[in-house]
């Protein structure tokens, strides 16, 4: 049987103690780093990212022409639309269709926008509002001549009030020239003109209301042939 001296017993005890310390240290390294009295902290949840859609635009923030939806209400306030007529009706002329009146074209038309002013119980008077513009030369689309117009707020356009949109043909102070536009020949094949008892009129005018939420309205108009009203008896 082996006999251990005091020195050997001391070395053996020191070795066993060292092995126990190493084992405890390894076990501590495997344990979670953060522990509370209520258990381990939950794993943080990543913040959801917007997923691309609609050609790369991100969902969650509506985009309209590179601007967010909120900014849309601050753009292009006013009344917009087109005046159209069939190409077979020709182009405006004041010499019975022999030549086109190049100084007219789209400006042969006018669009008036007005509000009614006056005391309650009276007819009052119509006051024009807005700043009216129209393109110079008509374009051609699907068998029609097209003139685009706008009434914008150079003069402030009122909100929450009835605005009457009234189109007409004939910008001249001369009744004779206006009559040539409405009933005479226009420039085109066979110098087209309305049938006997008819005249050119622009239809589609109506009342509209602008609001803070809807500050833009479209009113499209068309020039057609209509019977000449009978004079009052």
Secondary structure by P-SEA (a helix, b strand, c coil): cccccaaaaaaaaaaaaaaaaaaaaaaaaacccccccccccccccccccccccccccccccccccccccccccccccbbbbbbbbbccccccccccccccccccccccbbbbbbbbbcccccbbbbbbbcbbbbbcbbbbcccbbbbbbbccccccccccbbbbbbbbccccccaaaaaaaacccccccccccccccbbbbbcbbbbbbbcccccbbbbbbbbbbbccccccc
